[in-house]
Amino acid sequence: MLKNKHRIISLFICICMLLCTCSCMPASHSETSNADFQSAFTVHYIDVGQGDAALVVCDNKTMLIDGGKPQAGSIIYTYLKKLNINCLDYIVASHADDDHIGGLSAPLAKMTVKNVLAPKTEANSRSYTNFKTKASEQGLTITHPKAGESLDFGSSKIEFYGPITESESESDRNNGSIVMKIIYGDTSFLFTGDAEREEEQEILSAG
């Protein structure tokens, strides 16, 4: 009888130790990833081959920055749909080169967009014509942000550093790129389009 009592006590202690060990184990990688994904601020870098495309989400506000070449439009649209995004608060075209603006026509054609930002310098290209046409079909006027301006984006803030001097030449569109910094708490992201040394130096000289 005493032996059975000792066995029951020993078994009870083992079970308690096992439960404590399980409760102290770290969360699995998938659980951590899900928690990260549900955070208030996320940046998605979309692989579009040549060019750039980034999706920024903050407190259910959405911003698509650039879209790669025209053939990347379907990639971007599919990516947005997988995230159940049917509306974009902002589309930003850093500049009018084909490998940044080409893929933006697809989301402009297939989903609601509230604001479109781009530099004043345009391009005599099919991609840019499609971009302007699709924006116009939604009744949107393209806004040209200026250096020193800012806007609130959910609980984050966006500051525009460039272009300081608007490029007047199609051959120098890179140095007319929109340069913007997104600030969320202690974290910030700088998006520079294809800004080259000349525009970088202008921004530095402006402080």
N, C-alpha and C positions, 0 to 999 in steps of 0.2 A: 504493500500500500504506500509506504514511504518512498520506495523507488519510483512508483508511478507519479507521485506528487512532484518529485524532483524532475522527472522527465517532462511533465506538463509545464513546469516553471522554466526549464531550459528551452523548450519549444517556444514559449511565449516571448522570452528574451530574444531569441533568434528572429522571430517575426518582426518584433519592434525594431531591431537593428536593420533588417532588410528594408522596412518602410522608410526609415530615416535616410538610408543610403539613396533610395530612389528619389526621395523628395529633394535631395541636395544635388542631384545630377544636373549638369548644364543643359539648357534647351538645345534641341537639335538644330542643325544648320537651316533646315527648311522653316522651322518655327521662327528663328531669328530673322530670316529673310522676309517672312510675312509681316513681322512687326515693323521692319524697316520700310516696307512698301506702304504701310498704312500711315506713315509719318506725314506731318503737315506739309513738308517741302521735299520734292524729289526732282531730279534732273535725269532725263533719259537721253543718252547719245545714240541716235539711230544710225545704223550702218547703211549708208546709201552709196557706198563705193566712193567715186570721186566727188568732192564737195563736202558740205556739212549739213547736218540736220539735228536739232536738239529740241526736246519737248520739256518745258518747265511746268510743274504743277505745284501750286501753293494754295492751300485752303480751298480746294475745288476750283480755283482759277487756272486757266490753261493758256500757255503761250508756246507757239511753234516758231523756232528761230531757224530760218533757212530750210531748203528742201532738196538739195542735191540737183542732179540733172533731171530732165523731163521723165525719163524712165523710172526714176525713184518715186514718182507720185503714187503708184500703186502700193509700193512698200510702206510709205508713210501712212497712207489711208488705212491699210490693213492693220498696221501697228496701233493706230488710234482706235480702231474699232475693237481690237482685242482688249483694250483698256476701257471699253464702253464710253469712249469720248465721242459725242455727237455734235459738240459745239466748241469752238475755239474762241476764247476771249480776245486773243491777239495772234496775228501772224506778223512776224518781223522778217523782212528781206534785208539782209545786211548790205547788199549791193546787187546790181542788176546782172552780174555774170551768170552764164548759163548753169554752172555747177552749184549755184546757190539758190537761184530763183526758179529753176525749171520744174522741180517737183512740187511747188506750192500751188499750182493750178488745180491739182486733183482735190485736195481738201477744200479749196475755194469753190469748186464746182459741186461737191457732194455733201458738204455739211455747212451748218450755220457758222459764220465768222462775224465777230462784232467790231473788230478794229484791225486795220492793216497799216503797218509802218514800213517805210522805205526811204532811202535818200532821194533827193531831187534828181540826181543824174540818172537818166534812163538809158535804155539800150535799144538799138534798132535790130531786134531779134524776134523770132517767133515766140520764144519762151517769155520774153517780157510783154509782148503783145497779149499773149494768153493770160498772163498774170493780171494785167490791167483790165482785160475784158471780163474775166471771172469776178474780179472785185467790183466792177461796175454793175454787173448783173445782180449782185447782192445789194446794190445801192450804197456801196462803200466809197468814201473818199480816202485816198491814200494820204496818210499823215507823214510829214517829214520832221522827225524829232531833231531838236537843236542841242548842241553841247551846252551843258548847264541845266537842262531841263530834267525833271524826274517825275515818276509816277508811282502810286501805290499799287502793289500787286498782291492781293491778299494781305498777309501779315509781313510780307517782304517789301522791299523798296528797290526801284530800278532807277539808276542814275545814268544819264547819257553823257559821254565824254567826247564823242565825235560823230560825224565829221565837224571839224571847226571851219575848214574851208571846203565848200562844195566843189567837187571836181567838175570842170566844164568840158572835159574830154572823155569820150567813151573809152579811149585807150588807157585812161588812168582812173578807172572806176575803183580799183582796189583802195586807193588813198582817199576815196570818198565813202568808205565803209562806215556803217553805224557801229560805234564802239560803246558797249553798255555793260554796266556792272549791276548784278543782282545781289542784294544784301539781305540775308536772312539770319538774324541774330549775330552770332560770331562767325558765321560762314558767308563767303561771298564767291561769286563766279564772274569771270570777265569774259565777255564774248566780243571778239574783235573783227569778225568777218575776214577779209584779206588785207587788212591795214598793213602798210609797209613802213619802212623807216621814216619816210617824210611825214606821214600822218602821226606816227608814234611820237616823233619829235615835237610836232605841233601840240599834242596833248600834254606832253611833259613840260613844254615851255609855258603852257597855260596853267600849270600847277596841279 
